[in-house]
Amino acid sequence: MGIMKRVQTIFQAKANDALNKAEDPRQTLDLSYEQQLENVTKVKRAVADVATARKRVEIQAEQLKSQGDKLAEQAKAALAQGNEPLAREALTRREAIAGQLKDLEVQHASIDEQQQKLEATATKLQSQVEAFRTRKETIKATYTAAEASAHVNEAVSGISESMGDAGAAMQRAQDKVAQMQARSGALDELLASGALTDLTNTNDDIQAQLDKASATSDIDAQLAALKASGTTNELPAGTSNASSEAPTVEGN
């Protein structure tokens, strides 16, 4: 296959694919239905034309019969007057008219037969068009339902994809929150241990160590006092322990 032939085939295939995508079966069916209605209309017009021709033949035949009857009366009148040659002429013309009538009868029978065939064809076409119309509407409804279902499926698929993206975004947010919480906890531990300097505290690191040592000495003193007293219900005065006796509330 030559290059030009292949290029032509490719373009034709792409054009057919584009036409298939652009074609709406419902519109195609409606167009086909309109064309069939036009064909039925044409056949009905042909029936009307044949019927008109048949009617003209009938009118012509009636006229010829009238002329034949008139010639017969004229032949009688000519014989009554003793004019045999005139009577013969009238009868000769009447005979010619009889021949024309026979031809008209043959023509009339042919036209009548043609009319009956066309009428039968028109009736058959009309039935087929009505059946096509019913089928067409059924196919259109089915196609519309299928198209709507496809759109719904596409929407559901899009929602599923969006939910998947939203789920991934939520998971990332949760991971970041957990990371920030862990970082904050680690910073609190480092600040508490003194490994990091708390910039919000006005005391320097030496003062912090002194305060820590003082707090430890205070606890040691309280512990020694407890051991000396031999009971855990009495604490030395001035202690800041949270287990100190609560003030007595007087009753009413």
C-alpha positions in Angstrom: 0.0 0.0 0.0 1.4 3.4 -1.0 2.0 6.2 1.4 -0.8 8.4 0.0 -3.2 5.5 0.2 -2.3 4.9 3.8 -2.7 8.6 4.7 -6.1 8.6 3.0 -7.1 5.5 5.0 -6.0 7.1 8.2 -7.9 10.3 7.5 -11.0 8.4 6.5 -10.8 6.3 9.7 -10.4 9.4 11.9 -13.3 11.1 10.0 -15.5 8.1 10.5 -14.7 7.9 14.2 -15.4 11.7 14.6 -18.8 11.2 12.8 -19.7 8.3 15.0 -19.0 10.3 18.1 -20.9 13.3 16.8 -23.9 11.2 15.5 -26.9 11.1 17.8 -29.0 7.9 17.1 -32.2 9.7 18.1 -31.7 12.4 15.5 -30.8 9.8 12.9 -34.0 7.8 13.7 -36.1 11.0 13.5 -34.6 11.9 10.1 -35.3 8.4 8.8 -38.9 8.6 10.0 -39.3 12.0 8.2 -38.0 10.4 5.0 -40.4 7.5 5.3 -43.3 9.9 5.8 -42.2 11.8 2.7 -42.3 8.5 0.7 -45.8 7.8 2.0 -46.8 11.3 0.9 -45.4 10.7 -2.5 -47.3 7.4 -2.9 -50.5 9.1 -1.8 -49.9 11.9 -4.3 -49.4 9.2 -7.0 -52.7 7.6 -6.0 -54.4 11.0 -6.2 -52.9 11.5 -9.7 -54.1 8.1 -10.9 -57.5 8.7 -9.5 -57.7 12.0 -11.3 -56.7 10.3 -14.6 -59.3 7.6 -14.0 -61.9 10.3 -13.4 -61.0 12.1 -16.7 -61.4 8.8 -18.6 -64.8 8.3 -17.0 -65.9 11.9 -17.9 -64.6 11.4 -21.5 -66.5 8.1 -21.7 -69.7 9.8 -20.5 -69.3 12.4 -23.2 -68.7 9.8 -25.9 -71.8 7.9 -24.8 -73.8 11.1 -25.0 -72.5 11.7 -28.5 -73.3 8.1 -29.5 -76.9 8.4 -28.1 -77.3 11.6 -30.0 -76.0 10.1 -33.3 -78.5 7.2 -32.8 -81.3 9.7 -32.5 -80.1 11.6 -35.5 -80.0 8.4 -37.6 -83.6 7.7 -36.6 -84.6 11.2 -37.5 -82.8 11.0 -40.9 -84.6 7.7 -41.7 -87.9 9.3 -40.7 -87.2 12.0 -43.2 -86.2 9.3 -45.8 -82.6 10.5 -45.8 -80.8 7.2 -45.7 -77.3 8.5 -46.6 -77.5 10.9 -43.6 -78.7 8.1 -41.3 -75.8 6.0 -42.5 -73.3 8.8 -41.8 -74.7 9.2 -38.3 -74.5 5.4 -37.6 -70.9 5.4 -39.0 -69.9 8.1 -36.6 -71.7 6.3 -33.8 -69.7 3.1 -34.6 -66.4 5.1 -34.4 -67.5 6.4 -31.0 -68.2 2.8 -29.9 -64.7 1.9 -30.8 -63.3 4.8 -28.7 -65.5 3.7 -25.8 -63.9 0.3 -25.9 -60.5 1.8 -25.8 -61.5 4.0 -22.9 -62.9 1.0 -21.1 -59.5 -0.8 -21.5 -57.7 2.3 -20.4 -60.1 2.8 -17.5 -59.6 -0.8 -16.3 -55.8 -0.4 -16.5 -55.9 2.9 -14.5 -58.2 1.4 -12.0 -55.9 -1.6 -11.4 -52.9 0.7 -11.1 -54.8 2.8 -8.6 -55.7 -0.2 -6.5 -52.1 -1.3 -6.4 -50.9 2.2 -5.4 -53.6 2.3 -2.7 -52.4 -1.1 -1.3 -48.8 0.1 -1.4 -49.7 3.3 0.4 -51.6 1.3 3.1 -48.7 -1.0 3.5 -46.2 1.8 3.7 -48.3 3.6 6.2 -48.4 0.6 8.5 -44.7 0.1 8.2 -44.1 3.8 9.0 -46.3 3.5 12.1 -44.5 0.4 13.2 -41.2 2.2 12.6 -42.4 5.1 14.6 -43.2 2.9 17.6 -39.9 1.2 17.4 -38.1 4.5 17.0 -39.6 5.9 20.1 -38.7 2.8 22.0 -35.1 2.9 20.9 -34.9 6.6 21.7 -36.2 6.1 25.2 -33.8 3.2 25.7 -30.9 5.2 24.4 -31.9 8.2 26.6 -32.0 5.9 29.7 -28.7 4.4 28.8 -27.1 7.8 28.3 -28.5 9.0 31.6 -27.1 5.9 33.3 -23.7 6.5 31.8 -23.7 10.1 33.0 -24.7 8.9 36.5 -21.9 6.3 36.4 -19.4 8.9 35.3 -20.6 11.2 38.1 -20.3 8.4 40.7 -16.8 7.6 39.4 -15.8 11.2 39.7 -17.2 11.3 43.2 -15.3 8.2 44.1 -12.1 9.7 42.8 -12.8 12.9 44.6 -13.4 11.0 47.8 -10.2 9.1 47.3 -8.3 12.4 46.9 -10.1 13.8 50.0 -9.2 10.7 52.0 -5.6 11.0 51.0 -5.6 14.7 51.9 -7.2 14.0 55.3 -4.6 11.3 56.0 -1.9 13.8 55.2 -3.4 16.3 57.5 -3.7 13.8 60.3 0.0 12.8 59.7 1.0 16.4 60.0 -1.0 17.0 63.1 0.6 13.9 64.7 4.0 15.1 63.6 3.4 18.6 65.1 2.1 17.0 68.4 5.1 14.8 68.6 7.4 17.8 67.9 5.6 19.9 70.5 5.9 17.1 73.1 9.6 16.6 72.3 10.2 20.4 72.8 8.3 20.4 76.1 10.5 17.5 77.3 13.7 19.3 76.2 12.6 22.5 77.8 11.8 20.6 81.0 15.1 18.8 81.1 17.0 22.1 80.4 18.4 20.8 77.2 16.8 23.8 75.5 16.6 27.3 76.8 13.0 28.7 77.3 13.2 32.1 75.7 9.9 33.1 77.5 11.6 32.6 80.9 13.5 35.7 82.3 15.8 33.5 84.4 19.1 32.3 82.9 20.3 28.7 82.9 22.4 29.1 86.1 19.4 30.5 88.0 17.3 27.6 86.7 19.9 25.1 88.1 19.9 26.9 91.4 16.1 26.8 91.6 16.1 23.1 90.8 18.7 22.4 93.5 16.7 24.5 96.0 13.6 22.6 95.2 15.4 19.3 95.7 16.8 20.4 99.1 13.4 21.5 100.2 12.0 18.0 99.4 14.9 16.3 101.1 14.2 18.4 104.3 10.6 17.5 104.2 11.4 13.9 103.8 13.8 14.0 106.7 11.2 15.7 108.9 8.7 12.9 108.1 11.2 10.2 109.0 11.9 12.0 112.2 8.3 12.3 113.2 7.6 8.7 112.3 4.2 9.6 110.7 3.0 10.8 107.4 0.1 12.8 108.7 2.3 15.7 110.1 4.3 17.9 107.8 6.7 20.5 108.9 5.4 24.1 108.9 5.8 26.1 105.8 5.5 23.1 103.4 3.8 23.7 100.1 2.7 20.1 99.6 -0.7 19.7 98.1 -1.7 17.2 101.0 -1.8 20.0 103.6 -5.0 20.0 105.8 -7.8 21.8 104.3 -9.4 24.6 106.4 -12.4 23.5 108.5 -15.8 24.8 107.3 -18.0 25.7 110.2 -21.6 24.5 110.1 -24.6 26.8 110.4 
